[in-house]
């Protein structure tokens, strides 16, 4: 398949194609076929070429494919929000991530591997403030990661806010990274990358008045693309912004995302796994609401490499944690034909690190933790929600955070006397995030409003109640792929940020 982002055609059996193009985007790209790769400039696969002439000028653009083995089984890395911006010590922290990724690849060097970003590699505001933009990101990732082809997804912060149209906002991305929507094939899977950030209302300032929306142009292109894809082929569809969001009763369709129902209609009949970022959280969902209407749809919101915009590791070095309590990191998918298995990999931690437990007898927060907090009532109220959530107590409760949990996982908590403790799913503020990020951010006499990126209440927490303060627990977590992880929790269990620092 060959496309200019509007029209789609296929080559003949000799690889020859013709395409009548208005050349709106100034490029032509191929949907890399299964069993082949294109050349790469560093980590960037060269599946597209630029067009220089006017629409009535014929241009010849050739692509070279190299046949490869090993695509029946391979690993796919999903790289969520990086937010590189030359601030909050992000360069050094990003090196921790690339060191982790390179080490993982070295450990699995006999396997085929690819990667896909999920947007917000950069931070548009700091393109201008700190002179760190898409070209600097390109240089950074090419210098620190080798022997890996990384396909890219565009995020809201990869748009140029100093523009006044969706097209103009994307120009710098297109010039530096490539198409904002396209497709490719690896093994038996068809991948679709789309841009669901609409910047049509941009006014040339940093107000960034975007909406989560797929353009009709993309939906029309997608229909043409899928016309060549058999319904038996599973789809992995990457977009930056989420389709669903966690609620207190489960998950709900994010009605901020316009045109999603039209997207689902275009995907009707396919097994679809959406992979998204944007939230800086980790969650998985197989929705069954009226929007999906019985389709084989799944969404995986895959966490953030930068965790909390690099703040926790800057304020508490070595502690890299997102606003929902999940560690900063990336997803690893094992693709075997049309079978998928996924795992969340925390930066700097072994794969076995899949959950964290807190002995709430030893977790508490008070106003004494923030002696420098301003007297502003609204700021104090914003911090007091953590104090109210975790007062000093001896209720013998244990809180467990399982970042990649879904309804197919199992949790077992058994005390040392052999008693199985019933668990309750709860929404909670993650104590480690409060201690590593929110406490130092609030403990600043210079702030004039509630600081940003502080701890948010989130899902994938579970509570159990032990019989007393000294009883030890065996916590066992099992995913749907047969992986089992266990902690022998000795209680009382102390709580400190030092216990979770990278070493």
C-alpha positions in Angstrom: 0.0 0.0 0.0 1.1 3.5 -0.8 -0.5 6.7 0.3 -0.2 10.5 0.5 -2.4 10.7 3.5 -5.5 11.2 1.3 -5.4 8.6 -1.5 -4.4 5.0 -1.1 -3.2 2.6 -3.8 -1.2 -0.6 -4.1 1.8 -1.5 -6.2 1.6 -4.1 -9.0 3.6 -7.4 -8.7 6.7 -5.5 -9.8 6.4 -2.9 -7.1 5.3 -0.1 -9.5 2.6 2.4 -8.3 1.0 5.5 -9.5 -0.9 8.0 -7.3 -2.8 11.1 -8.2 -2.0 13.4 -5.3 -2.9 17.0 -4.4 0.3 16.8 -2.3 -1.4 18.5 0.7 1.1 17.1 3.3 4.1 17.1 1.0 4.9 13.4 1.4 4.2 9.9 0.2 4.5 6.8 2.4 4.3 3.1 2.2 2.6 0.8 4.6 5.6 -1.4 5.2 4.6 -4.9 4.3 4.9 -7.9 6.6 8.3 -9.7 6.4 10.1 -6.6 5.4 11.8 -3.5 6.8 12.8 -0.1 5.4 16.1 1.5 6.0 16.3 3.7 9.1 18.0 7.0 10.0 19.0 6.1 13.5 15.8 4.8 15.1 13.6 6.4 12.6 12.3 4.1 9.9 12.3 5.8 6.5 8.8 4.7 5.2 8.0 8.1 3.7 9.6 10.5 1.3 9.0 14.2 0.8 7.4 15.8 -2.3 8.8 19.0 -3.6 6.8 19.8 -6.7 3.4 21.3 -7.3 0.4 19.1 -7.6 0.6 19.0 -11.4 4.3 18.0 -11.4 5.0 14.3 -11.7 7.6 13.1 -9.2 9.0 9.6 -8.9 9.6 8.3 -5.3 11.1 4.9 -4.9 11.3 2.8 -1.7 13.6 -0.1 -0.9 12.5 -3.0 1.2 14.7 -5.5 2.9 13.3 -9.0 3.6 13.8 -10.0 7.2 13.1 -13.1 9.3 11.7 -13.3 12.8 8.5 -11.4 12.5 6.3 -14.3 13.5 7.5 -13.6 17.1 8.8 -10.3 18.2 8.8 -7.7 21.0 7.1 -4.4 20.8 8.0 -1.6 23.2 5.3 1.1 23.8 6.9 4.3 24.8 4.5 6.7 26.5 4.9 10.4 27.3 8.6 11.5 27.5 8.2 15.3 27.8 11.8 16.1 27.2 12.2 19.8 27.7 15.6 20.6 29.2 14.2 21.1 32.7 13.7 19.2 36.0 16.9 17.2 35.4 15.1 15.4 32.6 18.2 14.6 30.5 19.8 12.6 33.3 16.6 10.8 34.1 15.9 10.0 30.5 19.3 8.4 30.3 18.2 6.1 33.1 15.3 5.0 30.8 17.4 4.5 27.7 20.0 2.6 29.8 17.2 0.3 31.0 15.8 -0.2 27.5 19.3 -0.9 26.1 20.0 -3.4 28.8 16.6 -5.1 28.2 17.4 -5.4 24.5 20.8 -6.8 25.2 19.3 -9.5 27.4 16.9 -10.5 24.6 19.3 -10.0 21.7 18.2 -13.1 19.8 14.7 -11.7 19.3 13.2 -9.2 16.8 12.2 -6.0 18.4 10.4 -2.8 17.4 9.0 0.3 19.3 6.2 2.7 19.0 5.9 6.0 20.8 2.6 7.2 22.1 3.1 11.0 21.7 4.5 13.9 23.7 8.1 13.1 23.1 8.6 16.9 23.7 6.9 19.8 25.4 5.8 22.6 23.0 6.2 25.4 25.6 9.8 24.6 26.1 10.6 24.5 22.3 10.9 28.3 22.7 11.7 28.7 26.4 14.5 26.2 26.7 15.4 25.6 23.0 14.5 21.9 23.3 12.3 20.9 20.4 11.7 18.0 18.0 15.2 18.2 16.4 16.8 18.0 19.8 14.6 15.0 20.7 15.6 13.4 17.4 19.3 13.9 18.3 18.9 12.6 21.8 17.0 9.4 21.0 19.4 8.6 18.1 22.4 9.1 20.3 21.1 7.0 23.2 19.2 4.1 21.5 20.7 1.9 18.8 19.6 -1.0 16.7 15.8 -0.4 17.2 13.3 1.0 14.7 10.9 3.3 16.5 7.6 4.4 14.9 6.2 7.6 16.3 2.8 8.9 17.3 2.1 12.7 17.6 0.9 14.1 21.0 -0.7 17.4 21.9 2.7 18.8 23.1 4.3 17.9 19.8 2.2 20.5 18.1 3.4 24.1 17.6 1.2 26.3 19.8 2.4 29.5 18.0 0.2 28.7 15.0 -3.5 29.2 14.2 -4.5 26.0 12.4 -4.3 22.3 12.9 -2.3 22.0 9.7 0.3 24.6 10.7 0.6 23.2 14.2 1.7 19.9 12.7 4.2 21.3 10.1 7.3 21.1 12.4 6.5 17.6 13.4 6.0 16.5 9.8 9.3 18.1 8.8 11.3 16.5 11.6 9.5 13.2 12.5 7.2 12.3 9.6 3.6 11.7 8.9 1.1 12.2 11.7 -1.1 9.3 10.5 0.0 6.2 8.6 0.1 2.4 8.8 2.6 -0.4 8.7 2.7 -4.2 9.1 4.9 -6.4 11.3 4.3 -10.1 11.1 0.6 -10.9 11.2 -0.4 -7.6 12.7 -1.5 -4.4 11.0 -0.6 -1.2 12.8 -2.4 2.1 12.4 -1.1 5.4 13.9 -3.5 8.3 14.1 -3.4 11.9 15.4 -6.4 12.5 17.7 -5.4 16.0 18.8 -7.2 18.8 16.8 -5.5 22.2 17.1 -7.9 24.1 14.8 -8.7 26.6 17.5 -5.1 27.5 18.3 -4.7 31.3 18.5 -0.9 31.6 18.4 -0.5 31.7 22.2 0.2 29.1 24.8 -3.5 28.7 25.6 -3.3 25.4 23.5 -7.0 25.2 22.9 -7.0 21.7 21.4 -9.7 19.1 21.4 -9.4 15.3 21.3 -10.8 14.6 17.9 -10.0 12.6 14.8 -10.3 14.6 11.5 -12.7 13.4 8.8 -9.6 13.3 6.6 -8.1 10.6 8.8 -11.3 8.6 9.0 -11.6 8.7 5.2 -8.0 7.6 4.8 -8.5 4.8 7.3 -11.4 3.4 5.4 -9.2 3.2 2.3 -6.3 1.7 4.2 -8.4 -1.0 5.8 -10.0 -1.9 2.4 -6.7 -3.8 1.8 -6.6 -5.5 5.3 -8.4 -8.8 5.9 -10.8 -8.8 8.8 -8.9 -11.7 10.3 -5.9 -9.5 10.8 -5.6 -8.0 14.3 -5.1 -4.2 14.5 -3.0 -2.3 17.0 -4.1 1.3 16.7 -1.9 4.0 18.4 -3.2 7.4 19.3 -2.0 9.9 22.0 -5.2 10.7 23.9 -7.3 8.0 25.6 -10.7 6.8 24.5 -11.8 5.6 27.9 -11.1 6.8 31.4 -11.4 5.1 34.8 -14.4 5.9 37.0 -15.4 4.9 40.5 -17.6 2.2 39.0 -15.2 0.9 36.3 -14.5 2.7 33.0 -16.4 5.2 31.0 -16.2 6.5 27.4 -14.3 9.8 27.4 -16.9 12.1 25.8 -14.1 14.7 25.3 -13.0 12.5 22.4 -15.1 13.5 19.4 -15.5 11.2 16.4 -14.6 8.1 18.3 -17.9 6.4 17.4 -17.1 7.0 13.8 -13.7 5.5 14.3 -15.2 2.4 16.0 -17.6 2.0 13.1 -14.6 2.1 10.6 -12.9 -0.6 12.7 -16.0 -2.8 12.8 -15.3 -6.5 12.4 -11.6 -6.3 13.5 -10.0 -7.3 16.7 -8.6 -3.9 17.8 -6.1 -3.0 20.6 -5.9 0.7 21.1 -2.6 1.8 22.7 -2.8 5.3 24.2 -0.9 7.7 26.4 -1.6 11.3 27.6 -2.9 10.4 31.1 0.4 9.5 32.6 -1.4 6.5 34.1 -1.5 2.7 33.5 -4.8 1.0 32.9 -6.4 -1.7 30.6 -10.0 -2.1 29.6 -12.2 -4.3 27.4 -15.3 -2.1 27.2 -18.8 -3.5 26.9 -20.8 -0.3 26.8 -23.2 1.0 24.1 -20.4 2.9 22.3 -18.6 -0.4 21.6 -21.8 -2.3 20.9 -20.2 -5.8 21.0 -17.1 -5.1 19.0 -13.8 -6.8 19.9 -12.2 -3.6 21.3 -9.5 -3.2 24.0 -7.7 -0.1 25.2 -4.3 -0.1 26.9 -3.3 3.2 28.4 0.4 2.5 28.7 2.0 4.8 31.2 4.6 7.5 30.9 8.4 7.3 30.6 8.6 10.7 32.3 6.2 9.6 35.1 5.1 12.9 36.6 6.8 15.1 34.1 10.1 14.2 35.7 9.2 16.0 38.9 9.4 13.2 41.4 12.9 12.2 40.3 13.9 15.8 40.4 12.6 16.5 43.9 13.4 13.1 45.3 16.2 11.7 43.3 15.8 8.0 42.5 12.0 7.9 42.9 10.3 7.8 39.6 6.6 7.6 40.1 3.5 8.7 38.2 0.5 10.6 39.5 -1.5 7.3 39.9 1.4 5.5 41.7 2.6 3.5 38.7 6.4 3.8 38.3 7.7 5.6 35.2 8.4 3.0 32.5 7.2 1.4 29.4 5.1 -1.5 28.1 6.6 -4.6 26.6 4.3 -6.7 24.3 5.3 -10.1 23.2 3.7 -10.8 19.8 3.4 -14.4 18.7 1.5 -14.6 15.4 -1.9 -13.1 16.3 -1.5 -13.7 20.1 -0.5 -10.8 22.3 0.9 -10.7 25.9 1.8 -7.5 27.6 3.9 -6.5 30.6 4.7 -3.1 32.2 8.4 -2.6 32.7 9.4 0.0 35.4 12.5 2.0 34.6 15.5 0.7 36.6 13.5 -2.2 38.2 13.3 -5.9 37.2 10.3 -7.2 35.4 9.1 -8.8 38.6 8.3 -5.3 40.1 4.6 -5.3 39.3 3.0 -4.0 42.5 3.8 -2.1 45.7 2.3 -2.6 49.2 1.9 -0.2 52.1 1.3 -1.0 55.7 -1.1 1.9 56.5 -0.3 1.7 60.2 3.0 3.3 59.2 1.8 5.7 56.5 0.5 9.1 57.6 0.7 12.7 56.5 0.1 15.9 58.4 0.5 19.6 58.1 3.8 19.2 60.0 5.2 17.7 56.8 4.8 21.0 55.0 5.9 23.7 57.4 6.6 26.1 54.6 3.2 25.8 52.9 1.7 29.3 52.3 -1.2 30.4 54.4 -3.4 30.6 51.3 -6.6 28.7 52.2 -7.1 27.0 48.8 -3.5 25.7 48.8 -3.9 24.4 52.3 -7.1 22.6 51.4 -5.5 21.1 48.4 -2.9 19.5 50.6 -5.3 18.5 53.4 -6.9 15.9 51.2 -3.8 13.8 51.7 -3.8 14.4 55.4 -7.5 13.4 55.5 -6.7 10.3 53.4 -3.8 9.1 55.6 -4.2 10.2 59.2 -2.2 8.4 61.9 -4.1 5.2 62.6 -3.7 1.6 63.8 -6.5 0.0 61.7 -4.2 -2.7 60.4 -5.1 -2.0 56.8 -2.7 -2.8 53.9 -2.9 -0.9 50.6 -1.7 -2.6 47.4 -1.1 -0.8 44.1 -1.0 -3.1 41.0 -0.2 -0.9 38.1 -1.0 -3.1 35.1 -4.1 -4.7 36.6 -7.1 -5.7 34.6 -10.2 -7.8 35.4 -8.5 -11.0 34.2 -5.8 -10.7 36.9 -5.9 -12.4 40.3 -4.9 -11.2 43.8 -4.5 -13.3 46.8 -3.5 -12.1 50.3 -2.9 -14.8 53.0 -1.7 -14.1 56.5 1.0 -16.2 58.3 -1.7 -18.1 60.0 -3.1 -19.3 56.7 -6.1 -17.0 56.7 -7.1 -15.6 53.3 -7.9 -11.9 53.6 -10.7 -10.5 51.4 -9.6 -7.5 49.3 -11.6 -4.4 48.3 -10.9 -2.4 45.1 -10.5 1.2 46.1 -9.5 4.6 44.6 -6.6 6.1 46.5 -3.8 8.6 46.5 -0.5 6.8 46.2 1.5 7.4 49.4 4.9 7.2 47.6 3.9 9.9 45.1 2.6 12.1 48.0 5.9 11.8 49.9 8.2 12.1 46.9 6.5 14.8 44.9 3.5 16.4 46.6 5.1 17.1 50.0 8.1 18.9 48.5 5.9 20.8 46.0 3.5 22.1 48.7 6.3 22.7 51.1 7.3 25.9 49.3 6.5 29.3 50.7 6.9 30.8 47.2 4.0 29.1 45.5 0.9 31.3 44.9 -1.5 28.6 43.7 -1.9 24.8 44.0 1.2 23.3 42.4 0.7 21.2 39.2 1.4 17.5 38.7 0.6 16.6 42.4 -0.9 13.3 43.4 -4.3 12.3 42.0 -6.8 9.7 43.2 -6.5 6.7 40.9 -7.7 3.1 40.4 -5.9 -0.2 40.6 -5.6 0.0 44.4 -6.8 -2.7 46.7 -7.2 -2.8 50.5 -7.1 -5.7 53.0 -7.5 -5.7 56.7 -5.1 -7.8 58.9 -6.0 -9.1 62.3 -3.2 -7.2 64.1 -0.2 -5.0 63.5 2.4 -7.8 63.6 0.9 -10.5 61.3 2.9 -11.1 58.1 1.2 -11.4 54.7 1.9 -13.3 51.5 0.7 -11.2 48.6 0.4 -13.0 45.3 -0.5 -11.3 42.0 -1.2 -13.3 38.8 -1.8 -11.9 35.3 -3.8 -13.6 32.5 -0.6 -14.9 30.9 0.4 -17.1 33.8 3.0 -14.8 35.3 3.0 -14.8 39.1 4.6 -12.3 41.4 4.8 -12.6 45.2 5.8 -10.5 48.2 6.4 -11.9 51.6 5.3 -8.8 53.5 6.8 -8.6 56.9 4.8 -6.3 59.2 5.1 -3.8 60.7 6.5 -2.5 57.4 8.1 0.9 57.5 7.4 3.5 54.9 10.0 5.8 53.4 10.9 7.1 50.0 14.4 5.6 50.5 13.0 2.1 50.1 12.0 2.9 46.5 15.0 4.8 45.2 16.8 3.4 42.2 20.3 2.2 43.1 
